[in-house]
Amino acid sequence: MRTRPATGPVLLACSCGGHFTELELLVESHGIDLADRHWAVPRHPQTVHRLEGHDDVTWMPRIYSRDLAGAWRNLRQAFALHRRLRPSRVVTTGAAQAVPHLLAAACHRTPITYVESVARLDGPSLTGRLAARLPRAQLLAPRAGWGGRWTEAADAFSAFVAAPLEPAPAVSSAVVALGGENFPFPRAVRQVESALRGVAITWQVGSTDLADGVVRNQWLSPSDLEDAMAASSVVITHGGAGSILTSLAAGRVPVVLPRTAEHGEACDDHQVRMTESLEQRGLAVMVHGDEQLDLEHVRRAASLQVSRLARLADPTELAPELVA
């Protein structure tokens, strides 16, 4: 299925991490043709790996969360890119990285499709609230009831379905991925090591360091992480959308220990809300706040396999004019 751009390509703008993973899955599931995509993203091991061999990429300086000064610095480059490409539409899953492109699109009268992150269930993010003030913006929410111009639409997780494995496999190996958050997550490391004695563990602990003399891998390359997840008996992650989506894409329903504000592991409890929603959909095994990770969580997750749908049920939800 090919898009039909009025002038230029569909410009895809977002931050790295979960926002990029979500947007990549959405444009694939909705059938936006490779020839009609142009990415505007920061250079990062994840984006470099996933977009290797693509010529239709503009590497933008990275903007961190709520970095208004960084968004201002990127504005000139964003306007120059929009003048050169004359995109038919801007599609974004948000974060501060998208702000310069939202403003450039508004000034150039370019239609916008803003897809709020699946991590935001109770209302739009700061970037989403900005998008809602712009003309010609299609606003898609991960759930109903937001009011205004927001419309519920299939999210990136809708591309996956889980089913039981028969017979359930033994658990001999695990991948533990704690994401790229700046907040350490020692609680997760301690629970994993207590519950998985005798299991071979591949770590990606990110910013977490227990200073206990035990060597745990801080980072894996994106390809190594994907391969390790696909080869493991079970995946255990924090509640980041990118980590969970990577696990699902590798065929694994993850055990999820969401970060909480109470323990100083995140600035709010959005990971808890998202993980609860995914557990209801059968796409996560959640370790709830008053629980400890145990072998029952691990065995439940290992007994499930994930399949990916070639297309979402209703591709017209993402900018109807983009699909034929």
KOLLO-38706 format. One line per 4 residues: number of its first residue (from 1); their letters; for each residue x, y, z of N, C-alpha, C. Coordinates in nm, 3 decimals. Atoms other than C-alpha are relative to their C-alpha. Example, Ala and Ser with C-alpha at 12.3 -4.5 7.8 and 13.67 -1.06 7.14 Angstrom:
BEGIN
1 = AS = 0.089 -0.119 0.000 1.230 -0.450 0.780 0.090 0.120 0.000  -0.082 -0.119 -0.006 1.367 -0.106 0.714 -0.077 0.109 0.073
! end
This chain:
BEGIN
1 = MRTR = 0.086 -0.119 0.000 0.000 0.000 0.000 0.089 0.124 0.000  -0.086 -0.118 0.008 0.153 0.333 -0.098 -0.077 0.124 0.044  0.061 -0.128 -0.031 0.086 0.675 0.039 -0.006 0.086 -0.126  0.016 -0.088 0.115 -0.012 0.955 -0.192 0.031 0.143 0.043
5 = PATG = -0.034 -0.134 -0.048 0.181 1.263 -0.082 -0.036 0.106 -0.101  0.037 -0.110 0.089 0.054 1.590 -0.221 0.124 0.064 -0.059  -0.123 -0.062 0.049 0.407 1.726 -0.249 0.119 -0.085 0.038  -0.118 0.072 -0.045 0.682 1.571 -0.039 -0.036 -0.124 0.080
9 = PVLL = 0.022 0.123 -0.076 0.722 1.267 0.187 -0.075 0.027 0.130  0.052 -0.009 -0.136 0.561 1.196 0.521 0.120 0.016 0.093  -0.111 -0.025 -0.091 0.796 1.345 0.780 -0.031 -0.062 0.135  0.017 0.073 -0.124 0.837 1.121 1.085 0.098 0.056 0.103
13 = ACSC = -0.085 -0.069 -0.097 0.970 1.310 1.388 -0.033 -0.045 0.141  0.020 0.040 -0.138 1.020 1.188 1.744 0.135 -0.012 0.069  -0.123 0.027 -0.073 1.275 1.122 2.015 0.038 -0.146 -0.016  -0.039 0.140 0.001 1.469 0.799 2.051 -0.068 -0.071 0.117
17 = GGHF = 0.063 0.076 -0.107 1.366 0.522 2.289 -0.139 -0.047 -0.039  0.134 0.051 0.024 1.002 0.424 2.325 -0.077 0.076 -0.105  0.073 -0.079 0.101 0.872 0.712 2.112 0.037 -0.046 -0.140  -0.043 0.047 0.133 1.080 0.593 1.815 -0.057 -0.138 -0.028
21 = TELE = 0.052 0.135 0.019 0.979 0.229 1.865 -0.148 0.003 -0.033  0.143 -0.012 0.027 0.612 0.327 1.878 -0.025 0.050 -0.142  0.025 -0.059 0.132 0.632 0.542 1.565 0.038 -0.097 -0.111  -0.043 0.096 0.101 0.824 0.279 1.371 -0.105 -0.109 -0.018
25 = LLVE = 0.102 0.104 0.008 0.565 0.012 1.454 -0.128 0.053 -0.063  0.125 -0.056 0.054 0.274 0.243 1.372 0.007 0.022 -0.150  -0.006 -0.027 0.143 0.397 0.350 1.030 0.008 -0.130 -0.080  -0.004 0.130 0.068 0.472 -0.013 0.939 -0.139 -0.064 0.001
29 = SHGI = 0.131 0.065 -0.012 0.136 -0.139 1.067 -0.106 0.070 -0.082  0.098 -0.076 0.078 -0.051 0.136 0.884 0.036 0.008 -0.148  -0.029 0.010 0.142 0.125 0.071 0.556 0.052 0.124 -0.066  -0.065 -0.115 0.064 0.309 0.399 0.500 0.125 -0.051 -0.069
33 = DLAD = -0.106 0.061 0.079 0.544 0.297 0.222 0.137 0.058 0.033  -0.138 -0.043 -0.026 0.921 0.312 0.272 0.038 0.120 -0.085  -0.038 -0.107 0.091 0.954 0.540 -0.030 -0.062 0.134 0.038  0.069 -0.123 -0.038 0.722 0.794 0.132 0.032 0.045 0.142
37 = RHWA = -0.037 -0.037 -0.137 0.898 0.820 0.471 0.129 0.082 -0.001  -0.125 -0.069 -0.029 1.154 1.073 0.582 0.007 0.020 0.151  -0.015 -0.005 -0.145 1.281 1.043 0.939 0.080 0.124 0.040  -0.075 -0.109 -0.062 1.392 1.341 1.149 0.015 -0.035 0.148
41 = VPRH = -0.019 0.057 -0.133 1.537 1.189 1.464 0.143 0.026 0.048  -0.138 -0.016 -0.049 1.843 1.219 1.691 0.084 -0.123 -0.030  -0.092 0.111 0.021 2.147 1.007 1.623 0.023 -0.072 0.134  -0.004 0.081 -0.123 2.143 0.727 1.883 0.023 -0.144 -0.044
45 = PQTV = -0.021 0.139 0.043 2.250 0.359 1.876 -0.128 -0.067 -0.051  0.126 0.060 0.043 1.883 0.260 1.846 -0.040 0.048 -0.140  0.046 -0.051 0.129 1.796 0.492 1.556 0.100 -0.032 -0.111  -0.100 0.035 0.101 2.125 0.431 1.375 -0.016 -0.145 -0.044
49 = HRLE = 0.018 0.143 0.031 2.067 0.054 1.397 -0.126 -0.022 -0.083  0.127 0.027 0.068 1.702 0.063 1.288 -0.008 0.066 -0.137  0.007 -0.073 0.127 1.757 0.313 1.004 0.124 -0.019 -0.086  -0.120 0.029 0.079 2.080 0.165 0.871 -0.036 -0.027 -0.145
53 = GHDD = 0.025 0.020 0.143 2.091 0.180 0.493 -0.106 0.092 -0.057  0.102 -0.093 0.048 1.818 0.446 0.472 0.066 0.134 -0.034  -0.051 -0.132 0.038 1.906 0.764 0.284 -0.094 0.112 0.043  0.103 -0.100 -0.028 1.584 0.939 0.386 -0.007 0.030 0.150
57 = VTWM = -0.009 -0.032 -0.143 1.701 1.041 0.736 0.072 0.133 0.016  -0.070 -0.121 -0.042 1.789 1.382 0.877 0.028 -0.014 0.148  -0.038 0.013 -0.140 1.983 1.356 1.202 -0.010 0.135 0.068  0.023 -0.124 -0.074 1.865 1.621 1.444 0.072 -0.005 0.133
61 = PRIY = -0.057 -0.002 -0.135 2.047 1.731 1.762 -0.102 -0.050 0.102  0.091 0.060 -0.097 1.901 1.545 2.057 -0.055 0.104 0.097  0.067 -0.086 -0.098 1.650 1.725 2.281 -0.051 -0.090 0.111  0.043 0.080 -0.113 1.587 1.589 2.627 -0.135 0.049 0.053
65 = SRDL = 0.133 -0.031 -0.051 1.259 1.590 2.818 -0.006 0.140 0.060  0.027 -0.136 -0.049 1.125 1.941 2.885 0.115 0.096 -0.024  -0.114 -0.085 0.034 1.436 2.093 2.727 -0.045 0.106 -0.101  0.053 -0.103 0.089 1.278 2.408 2.588 0.112 0.072 -0.074
69 = AGAW = -0.113 -0.065 0.066 1.619 2.561 2.513 0.047 -0.085 -0.117  -0.040 0.089 0.110 1.709 2.255 2.304 -0.099 0.004 -0.115  0.102 -0.011 0.105 1.379 2.276 2.117 0.017 0.130 -0.079  -0.022 -0.129 0.067 1.451 2.643 2.042 0.121 -0.009 -0.093
73 = RNLR = -0.121 0.012 0.082 1.801 2.556 1.914 -0.027 -0.080 -0.128  0.029 0.084 0.116 1.656 2.296 1.674 -0.098 0.063 -0.098  0.108 -0.057 0.081 1.391 2.528 1.536 0.049 0.042 -0.137  -0.051 -0.046 0.128 1.607 2.681 1.261 0.022 -0.118 -0.095
77 = QAFA = -0.024 0.117 0.084 1.714 2.337 1.132 -0.131 -0.064 -0.044  0.130 0.059 0.035 1.355 2.212 1.143 -0.068 0.080 -0.111  0.063 -0.082 0.103 1.227 2.507 0.939 0.071 -0.020 -0.134  -0.074 0.021 0.124 1.505 2.458 0.682 -0.037 -0.135 -0.062
81 = LHRR = 0.036 0.132 0.050 1.417 2.089 0.652 -0.139 0.001 -0.061  0.136 -0.004 0.051 1.047 2.160 0.604 -0.007 0.079 -0.132  -0.002 -0.074 0.127 1.120 2.420 0.335 0.057 -0.085 -0.113  -0.064 0.083 0.103 1.341 2.172 0.151 -0.089 -0.117 -0.042
85 = LRPS = 0.077 0.121 0.031 1.116 1.864 0.175 -0.143 0.029 -0.041  0.142 -0.028 0.018 0.774 2.029 0.169 -0.083 -0.124 0.031  0.070 0.126 -0.032 0.631 1.726 0.355 -0.150 0.012 -0.016  0.145 0.003 0.015 0.276 1.624 0.286 -0.069 -0.007 0.135
89 = RVVT = 0.055 0.012 -0.135 0.223 1.553 0.656 0.115 -0.026 0.096  -0.092 0.035 -0.108 0.414 1.537 0.983 -0.073 -0.098 0.091  0.054 0.099 -0.093 0.349 1.226 1.191 0.099 -0.017 0.114  -0.090 0.005 -0.115 0.491 1.213 1.543 -0.066 -0.068 0.119
93 = TGAA = 0.044 0.053 -0.129 0.463 1.027 1.872 0.050 0.088 0.113  -0.022 -0.103 -0.099 0.590 1.333 2.052 0.135 0.003 0.067  -0.112 -0.041 -0.085 0.835 1.426 2.325 0.056 0.132 -0.054  -0.051 -0.132 0.035 1.031 1.751 2.313 0.067 0.003 -0.136
97 = QAVP = -0.066 0.009 0.131 1.217 1.631 2.002 -0.093 0.040 -0.114  0.098 -0.028 0.106 0.896 1.679 1.802 -0.041 0.146 -0.006  0.054 -0.136 -0.009 0.825 2.037 1.911 0.042 0.088 -0.118  -0.035 -0.087 0.114 1.032 2.219 1.641 -0.073 -0.039 -0.129
101 = HLLA = 0.067 0.044 0.122 0.866 2.008 1.371 -0.150 0.030 0.004  0.139 -0.041 -0.013 0.518 2.075 1.505 -0.016 0.149 -0.033  0.007 -0.144 0.028 0.587 2.449 1.494 0.027 0.030 -0.147  -0.029 -0.021 0.142 0.742 2.431 1.147 -0.118 -0.042 -0.086
105 = AACH = 0.116 0.046 0.077 0.445 2.231 1.020 -0.114 0.100 0.010  0.108 -0.098 -0.016 0.200 2.483 1.164 0.026 0.125 -0.084  -0.033 -0.121 0.079 0.383 2.774 1.000 -0.008 -0.025 -0.149  0.006 0.033 0.142 0.396 2.593 0.665 -0.136 -0.057 -0.042
109 = RTPI = 0.135 0.049 0.027 0.030 2.490 0.689 0.003 -0.148 -0.043  -0.013 0.143 0.028 0.133 2.123 0.681 -0.087 -0.078 0.098  0.081 0.081 -0.092 -0.117 1.871 0.824 0.088 -0.079 0.097  -0.072 0.069 -0.107 -0.008 1.702 1.147 -0.083 -0.117 0.050
113 = TYVE = 0.061 0.108 -0.076 -0.088 1.363 1.293 0.083 -0.020 0.125  -0.069 0.016 -0.128 0.004 1.358 1.659 -0.059 -0.122 0.071  0.043 0.123 -0.066 -0.013 1.012 1.819 0.059 0.002 0.141  -0.052 -0.007 -0.137 0.014 1.040 2.197 0.059 -0.135 0.041
117 = SVAR = -0.070 0.120 -0.042 0.250 0.791 2.357 -0.092 -0.093 0.078  0.078 0.099 -0.074 0.101 0.469 2.492 0.026 0.009 0.150  -0.029 -0.016 -0.143 0.262 0.563 2.825 -0.090 0.103 0.065  0.085 -0.106 -0.052 0.012 0.847 2.863 -0.146 -0.042 -0.013
121 = LDGP = 0.137 0.050 0.005 -0.328 0.700 2.951 -0.101 0.098 0.059  0.095 -0.085 -0.072 -0.480 0.972 3.169 -0.016 0.138 -0.062  0.011 -0.129 0.065 -0.428 1.270 2.941 0.126 0.032 -0.077  -0.114 -0.028 0.087 -0.191 1.432 2.693 0.122 0.051 0.076
125 = SLTG = -0.126 -0.052 -0.051 0.172 1.510 2.763 0.010 0.150 -0.031  -0.022 -0.142 0.029 0.313 1.862 2.748 0.005 0.024 -0.151  -0.006 -0.014 0.147 0.393 1.811 2.377 -0.136 -0.023 -0.062  0.135 0.024 0.050 0.046 1.670 2.322 -0.090 0.120 0.019
129 = RLAA = 0.081 -0.120 -0.024 -0.109 1.978 2.477 0.037 0.111 -0.098  -0.039 -0.097 0.102 0.096 2.193 2.241 -0.062 -0.036 -0.134  0.057 0.043 0.128 -0.017 1.986 1.940 -0.149 0.031 -0.008  0.145 -0.024 -0.002 -0.380 2.031 2.048 -0.034 0.146 -0.026
133 = RLPR = 0.023 -0.142 0.025 -0.341 2.409 2.008 0.029 0.040 -0.145  -0.040 -0.032 0.137 -0.223 2.385 1.647 -0.112 -0.034 -0.098  0.099 0.033 0.103 -0.449 2.398 1.339 0.044 -0.120 -0.083  -0.026 0.112 0.093 -0.474 2.105 1.098 0.073 -0.116 0.070
137 = AQLL = -0.064 0.111 -0.072 -0.361 1.860 1.370 -0.103 -0.107 0.032  0.079 0.117 -0.036 -0.516 1.516 1.391 0.059 -0.053 0.131  -0.046 0.036 -0.133 -0.494 1.412 1.758 -0.051 -0.139 0.036  0.038 0.137 -0.029 -0.492 1.040 1.840 0.046 -0.038 0.140
141 = APRA = -0.026 0.035 -0.139 -0.512 0.915 2.199 -0.001 -0.152 0.017  0.000 0.144 -0.023 -0.440 0.567 2.340 -0.126 -0.051 0.068  0.127 0.042 -0.059 -0.779 0.566 2.513 -0.104 0.109 -0.020  0.110 -0.094 0.022 -1.119 0.732 2.486 -0.019 0.092 0.121
145 = GWGG = 0.044 -0.084 -0.109 -1.258 1.016 2.693 0.084 0.122 0.028  -0.084 -0.116 -0.025 -0.998 1.289 2.657 -0.070 0.132 -0.037  0.073 -0.120 0.037 -1.245 1.533 2.502 0.070 0.079 -0.108  -0.057 -0.086 0.104 -1.175 1.813 2.258 0.010 -0.072 -0.132
149 = RWTE = -0.020 0.062 0.131 -1.032 1.696 1.925 0.068 -0.136 0.009  -0.069 0.127 -0.015 -0.875 1.381 2.071 -0.091 -0.116 -0.036  0.074 0.118 0.042 -0.985 1.054 1.914 0.079 -0.125 0.038  -0.068 0.125 -0.034 -0.906 0.706 2.042 0.039 -0.074 -0.128
153 = AADA = -0.048 0.073 0.117 -0.698 0.504 1.795 0.086 -0.117 0.046  -0.084 0.115 -0.031 -0.512 0.174 1.784 0.142 0.046 0.028  -0.136 -0.038 -0.036 -0.175 0.205 1.956 0.099 -0.104 -0.051  -0.105 0.089 0.051 0.157 0.036 1.882 -0.014 -0.141 0.055
157 = FSAF = 0.016 0.133 -0.057 0.074 -0.253 2.116 -0.108 -0.082 -0.071  0.106 0.071 0.071 -0.228 -0.338 1.899 0.053 -0.088 -0.111  -0.061 0.083 0.105 0.014 -0.494 1.650 0.036 -0.140 0.051  -0.045 0.127 -0.057 0.076 -0.788 1.889 -0.115 -0.075 0.066
161 = VAAP = 0.093 0.087 -0.070 -0.126 -1.084 2.015 0.081 -0.111 0.067  -0.071 0.103 -0.075 -0.020 -1.343 2.274 -0.088 -0.124 0.011  0.070 0.128 -0.011 -0.113 -1.712 2.299 0.085 -0.096 0.082  -0.077 0.094 -0.081 -0.014 -2.002 2.527 0.092 -0.088 -0.084
165 = LEPA = -0.092 0.097 0.059 0.283 -2.221 2.443 -0.030 -0.137 0.061  0.025 0.135 -0.048 0.216 -2.593 2.470 0.106 -0.095 -0.053  0.001 -0.017 -0.146 0.395 -2.741 2.652 0.080 0.123 0.040  -0.074 -0.116 -0.049 0.528 -2.454 2.862 0.148 -0.036 0.014
169 = PAVS = -0.142 0.034 -0.004 0.908 -2.442 2.830 0.060 0.021 0.140  -0.076 -0.025 -0.123 1.154 -2.463 3.118 0.070 0.135 -0.011  -0.067 -0.130 -0.003 1.315 -2.135 3.222 0.148 -0.022 0.030  -0.144 0.020 -0.017 1.689 -2.157 3.167 0.081 0.127 -0.019
173 = SAVV = -0.073 -0.124 0.027 1.783 -1.804 3.057 -0.096 0.118 0.005  0.083 -0.120 -0.010 1.658 -1.450 3.102 0.078 0.121 -0.048  -0.055 -0.131 0.032 1.719 -1.102 2.964 -0.066 0.100 0.093  0.052 -0.105 -0.087 1.682 -0.813 3.208 0.038 0.134 -0.061
177 = ALGG = -0.023 -0.128 0.068 1.643 -0.471 3.041 -0.066 0.111 0.081  0.051 -0.105 -0.086 1.607 -0.165 3.262 -0.005 0.136 -0.068  0.022 -0.122 0.077 1.602 0.096 2.984 0.105 0.106 0.020  -0.096 -0.110 -0.001 1.778 0.427 2.944 -0.036 0.113 0.094
181 = ENFP = 0.038 -0.104 -0.095 1.616 0.617 3.231 0.121 0.049 0.079  -0.106 -0.054 -0.084 1.841 0.847 3.433 -0.012 -0.044 0.145  0.022 0.044 -0.137 1.690 0.706 3.753 0.052 -0.143 0.018  -0.042 0.137 -0.028 1.869 0.400 3.898 -0.119 -0.086 0.044
185 = FPRA = 0.109 0.093 -0.032 1.654 0.089 3.956 0.056 -0.121 0.075  -0.060 0.113 -0.071 1.837 -0.123 4.218 -0.100 -0.101 0.052  0.103 0.092 -0.048 1.512 -0.272 4.348 -0.024 -0.114 -0.098  0.022 0.102 0.101 1.467 -0.456 4.019 0.115 -0.101 -0.003
189 = VRQV = -0.116 0.090 0.003 1.821 -0.597 4.022 -0.005 -0.097 0.117  0.005 0.086 -0.118 1.781 -0.729 4.376 -0.109 -0.107 -0.013  0.109 0.096 0.013 1.447 -0.893 4.299 0.033 -0.107 -0.103  -0.037 0.097 0.103 1.577 -1.058 3.981 0.100 -0.100 0.056
193 = ESAL = -0.104 0.090 -0.050 1.883 -1.200 4.153 -0.053 -0.092 0.110  0.060 0.085 -0.102 1.671 -1.331 4.440 -0.089 -0.108 -0.061  0.098 0.094 0.057 1.410 -1.497 4.217 0.061 -0.097 -0.100  -0.051 0.080 0.111 1.631 -1.634 3.938 0.136 -0.063 0.031
197 = RGVA = -0.125 0.069 -0.033 1.905 -1.823 4.117 0.017 -0.120 -0.092  -0.028 0.112 0.089 2.069 -2.067 3.877 -0.041 0.023 -0.144  0.041 -0.033 0.138 1.924 -1.897 3.565 0.105 0.091 -0.062  -0.097 -0.083 0.071 2.166 -1.750 3.309 -0.066 0.133 -0.037
201 = ITWQ = 0.062 -0.131 0.019 2.095 -1.375 3.299 0.088 0.087 -0.090  -0.064 -0.104 0.080 2.186 -1.125 3.027 -0.054 0.134 0.047  0.041 -0.127 -0.060 2.179 -0.779 3.182 0.014 0.117 -0.098  -0.019 -0.135 0.050 2.119 -0.432 3.047 -0.053 0.092 0.110
205 = VGST = 0.045 -0.071 -0.119 2.109 -0.227 3.366 -0.003 0.151 -0.017  0.004 -0.143 0.022 2.158 0.120 3.217 0.070 0.077 0.110  -0.060 -0.087 -0.100 2.216 0.376 3.491 0.005 -0.062 0.139  0.004 0.064 -0.132 2.175 0.125 3.777 0.134 -0.064 0.033
209 = DLAD = -0.126 0.058 -0.048 2.491 0.039 3.972 -0.014 -0.023 0.150  0.016 0.031 -0.141 2.462 -0.142 4.304 0.129 0.016 0.080  -0.129 -0.016 -0.068 2.833 -0.086 4.381 0.029 -0.116 0.094  -0.020 0.119 -0.083 2.848 -0.443 4.515 0.111 -0.089 -0.054
213 = GVVR = -0.110 0.078 0.056 3.144 -0.559 4.306 -0.041 -0.098 -0.107  0.048 0.092 0.103 2.926 -0.765 4.070 -0.004 0.073 -0.134  -0.003 -0.062 0.132 2.982 -0.693 3.702 -0.130 -0.036 -0.074  0.122 0.018 0.079 2.656 -0.645 3.513 0.009 0.092 -0.120
217 = NQWL = -0.014 -0.079 0.122 2.641 -0.522 3.156 -0.089 0.123 0.006  0.078 -0.123 -0.004 2.533 -0.159 3.137 -0.085 0.017 -0.124  0.072 -0.018 0.125 2.434 -0.145 2.771 0.028 -0.115 -0.095  -0.016 0.088 0.115 2.378 -0.385 2.484 -0.033 0.081 -0.124
221 = SPSD = 0.040 -0.064 0.125 2.367 -0.273 2.123 -0.143 -0.040 -0.030  0.138 0.037 0.033 2.012 -0.270 1.985 -0.012 -0.138 -0.062  0.009 0.131 0.065 2.081 -0.573 1.765 0.030 -0.111 0.099  -0.031 0.102 -0.100 2.240 -0.766 2.053 -0.115 -0.018 0.098
225 = LEDA = 0.114 0.010 -0.091 1.946 -0.685 2.280 -0.116 -0.076 -0.066  0.108 0.069 0.070 1.693 -0.797 2.019 0.030 -0.149 -0.013  -0.037 0.140 0.016 1.884 -1.120 1.954 -0.007 -0.074 0.134  0.002 0.063 -0.132 1.922 -1.192 2.326 -0.142 -0.026 0.047
229 = MAAS = 0.140 0.019 -0.038 1.551 -1.142 2.388 -0.063 -0.117 -0.076  0.059 0.107 0.082 1.454 -1.372 2.100 0.051 -0.138 0.042  -0.060 0.129 -0.035 1.689 -1.646 2.228 -0.026 -0.039 0.145  0.014 0.026 -0.143 1.594 -1.622 2.597 -0.130 -0.075 0.031
233 = SVVI = 0.124 0.063 -0.047 1.336 -1.817 2.795 -0.102 0.104 0.042  0.090 -0.102 -0.052 1.193 -1.500 2.946 0.071 0.135 -0.003  -0.052 -0.137 -0.005 1.237 -1.122 2.936 -0.062 0.070 0.120  0.046 -0.079 -0.114 1.212 -0.901 3.245 0.041 0.144 -0.027
237 = THGG = -0.030 -0.139 0.033 1.189 -0.526 3.189 -0.059 0.094 0.105  0.072 -0.106 -0.070 1.106 -0.200 3.359 -0.123 0.033 -0.085  0.125 -0.029 0.071 0.780 -0.040 3.246 0.012 0.101 -0.111  -0.017 -0.090 0.112 0.923 0.156 2.955 -0.062 -0.055 -0.126
241 = AGSI = 0.067 0.046 0.121 0.724 0.141 2.633 0.097 -0.062 -0.099  -0.096 0.052 0.096 1.035 0.088 2.421 0.049 -0.138 0.036  -0.049 0.131 -0.043 1.165 -0.204 2.628 -0.108 -0.106 -0.016  0.109 0.096 0.012 0.825 -0.373 2.635 -0.028 -0.032 -0.147
245 = LTSL = 0.024 0.023 0.142 0.771 -0.326 2.261 0.112 -0.083 -0.063  -0.112 0.080 0.051 1.118 -0.465 2.187 -0.016 -0.146 0.040  0.025 0.136 -0.046 1.034 -0.772 2.396 -0.112 -0.066 -0.082  0.112 0.056 0.077 0.701 -0.824 2.217 0.043 -0.028 -0.144
249 = AAGR = -0.048 0.021 0.137 0.870 -0.783 1.876 0.091 -0.121 -0.008  -0.086 0.118 -0.004 1.113 -1.058 1.983 -0.079 -0.127 0.031  0.084 0.117 -0.024 0.817 -1.289 2.052 -0.020 -0.033 0.146  0.006 0.028 -0.143 0.826 -1.260 2.432 -0.096 0.094 0.072
253 = VPVV = 0.078 -0.079 -0.094 0.557 -1.145 2.674 0.089 0.026 0.121  -0.095 -0.026 -0.108 0.771 -0.968 2.935 -0.063 -0.004 0.139  0.032 -0.032 -0.139 0.758 -0.975 3.311 0.041 0.146 0.019  -0.027 -0.143 -0.011 0.735 -0.605 3.395 -0.002 0.043 0.147
257 = LPRT = -0.008 -0.068 -0.130 0.852 -0.435 3.713 -0.004 0.149 -0.026  0.007 -0.143 0.031 0.725 -0.081 3.667 0.074 0.085 0.104  -0.063 -0.097 -0.089 0.926 0.204 3.812 -0.111 0.081 0.070  0.097 -0.080 -0.075 0.746 0.406 4.079 0.066 0.126 0.055
261 = AEHG = -0.049 -0.124 -0.061 0.781 0.759 4.211 0.029 -0.021 0.148  -0.019 0.025 -0.143 0.751 0.628 4.567 0.141 -0.047 0.032  -0.134 0.052 -0.023 1.083 0.445 4.534 0.109 0.085 -0.066  -0.098 -0.087 0.063 1.255 0.732 4.349 0.052 -0.053 -0.132
265 = EACD = -0.044 0.065 0.124 1.272 0.531 4.024 -0.054 0.070 -0.124  0.061 -0.075 0.110 1.068 0.771 3.809 -0.060 0.126 0.060  0.057 -0.125 -0.050 0.914 1.116 3.831 -0.150 -0.011 0.025  0.142 0.023 -0.024 0.558 0.975 3.828 -0.028 -0.150 -0.017
269 = DHQV = 0.036 0.143 0.006 0.368 0.644 3.808 -0.062 -0.039 -0.134  0.059 0.035 0.129 0.290 0.637 3.436 0.034 -0.144 -0.041  -0.034 0.137 0.034 0.474 0.303 3.405 -0.096 -0.099 0.066  0.095 0.087 -0.069 0.238 0.149 3.660 -0.131 -0.004 -0.077
273 = RMTE = 0.128 -0.007 0.073 -0.070 0.268 3.471 0.009 -0.074 -0.132  -0.012 0.065 0.130 0.059 0.149 3.135 0.011 -0.152 0.016  -0.018 0.144 -0.018 0.166 -0.192 3.266 -0.130 -0.067 0.043  0.131 0.054 -0.038 -0.173 -0.247 3.431 -0.087 -0.019 -0.124
277 = SLEQ = 0.078 0.009 0.122 -0.336 -0.177 3.095 0.048 -0.116 -0.088  -0.054 0.107 0.084 -0.102 -0.415 2.912 -0.028 -0.138 0.060  0.033 0.128 -0.062 -0.162 -0.692 3.165 -0.144 -0.039 -0.031  0.140 0.029 0.034 -0.535 -0.663 3.101 -0.014 -0.047 -0.144
281 = RGLA = 0.003 0.040 0.142 -0.460 -0.707 2.729 0.078 -0.129 -0.025  -0.076 0.124 0.015 -0.247 -1.016 2.793 0.138 0.018 -0.057  -0.129 -0.028 0.061 0.073 -0.846 2.678 0.110 0.028 0.102  -0.102 -0.017 -0.105 0.258 -0.825 3.012 -0.042 -0.082 0.120
285 = VMVH = 0.021 0.059 -0.132 0.294 -1.013 3.338 0.058 0.101 0.099  -0.041 -0.113 -0.084 0.306 -0.739 3.599 0.034 -0.046 0.142  -0.032 0.013 -0.141 0.480 -0.743 3.935 -0.059 0.123 0.068  0.071 -0.112 -0.059 0.242 -0.527 4.136 0.078 0.056 0.119
289 = GDEQ = -0.077 -0.074 -0.098 0.358 -0.277 4.394 0.028 -0.072 0.129  -0.018 0.069 -0.128 0.308 -0.499 4.699 0.054 -0.142 -0.017  -0.052 0.132 0.028 0.456 -0.808 4.534 0.152 0.002 -0.014  -0.140 0.023 0.034 0.805 -0.947 4.494 0.003 -0.088 -0.125
293 = LDLE = -0.019 0.087 0.115 0.918 -1.094 4.163 0.028 -0.142 0.048  -0.025 0.139 -0.036 0.901 -1.473 4.189 -0.010 -0.088 -0.124  -0.002 0.093 0.113 0.917 -1.783 3.972 -0.136 -0.014 -0.065  0.132 0.009 0.060 0.541 -1.779 3.920 -0.017 0.106 -0.108
297 = HVRR = 0.004 -0.103 0.104 0.564 -1.446 3.734 0.079 -0.046 -0.123  -0.090 0.039 0.108 0.853 -1.584 3.528 -0.060 -0.114 -0.082  0.057 0.114 0.072 0.681 -1.912 3.441 -0.122 0.040 -0.081  0.117 -0.047 0.075 0.360 -1.735 3.339 0.043 0.068 -0.129
301 = AASL = -0.047 -0.070 0.119 0.550 -1.510 3.099 0.064 -0.096 -0.100  -0.069 0.094 0.089 0.762 -1.794 2.960 -0.096 -0.094 -0.071  0.099 0.092 0.060 0.447 -1.995 2.882 -0.081 0.066 -0.110  0.073 -0.073 0.104 0.327 -1.731 2.633 0.091 0.032 -0.117
305 = QVSR = -0.074 -0.043 0.119 0.436 -1.656 2.278 -0.076 0.112 -0.068  0.058 -0.120 0.061 0.374 -1.339 2.079 0.009 -0.010 -0.151  0.002 -0.013 0.146 0.272 -1.299 1.717 -0.028 0.145 -0.036  0.021 -0.138 0.045 0.277 -0.975 1.524 -0.091 0.003 -0.120
309 = LARL = 0.092 -0.015 0.111 -0.006 -0.870 1.297 0.068 0.075 -0.114  -0.059 -0.068 0.116 0.093 -0.768 0.946 -0.052 0.142 -0.012  0.062 -0.133 0.006 -0.148 -0.474 0.955 -0.097 0.014 0.115  0.104 -0.023 -0.097 -0.371 -0.315 1.215 -0.137 -0.014 -0.065
313 = ADPT = 0.134 0.029 0.054 -0.742 -0.385 1.179 -0.055 0.118 -0.078  0.055 -0.117 0.066 -0.826 -0.028 1.080 0.111 0.099 -0.033  -0.112 -0.089 0.032 -0.538 0.144 0.900 -0.040 0.144 -0.023  0.041 -0.138 0.027 -0.747 0.454 0.832 0.005 0.085 0.125
317 = ELAP = -0.005 -0.080 -0.121 -0.713 0.559 1.197 0.119 0.095 0.001  -0.120 -0.084 0.003 -0.369 0.702 1.126 -0.001 0.081 -0.129  0.006 -0.089 0.115 -0.423 0.997 0.891 -0.064 -0.069 -0.120  0.069 0.076 0.104 -0.689 0.851 0.656 0.054 0.023 -0.141
321 = ELVA = -0.047 -0.028 0.136 -0.547 1.025 0.349 0.136 -0.057 -0.029  -0.134 0.053 0.022 -0.209 0.857 0.398 -0.002 -0.140 -0.059  0.005 0.138 0.050 -0.328 0.509 0.298 -0.100 -0.010 -0.114  0.086 0.014 0.118 -0.476 0.402 -0.031 -0.109 -0.103 0.026
! end
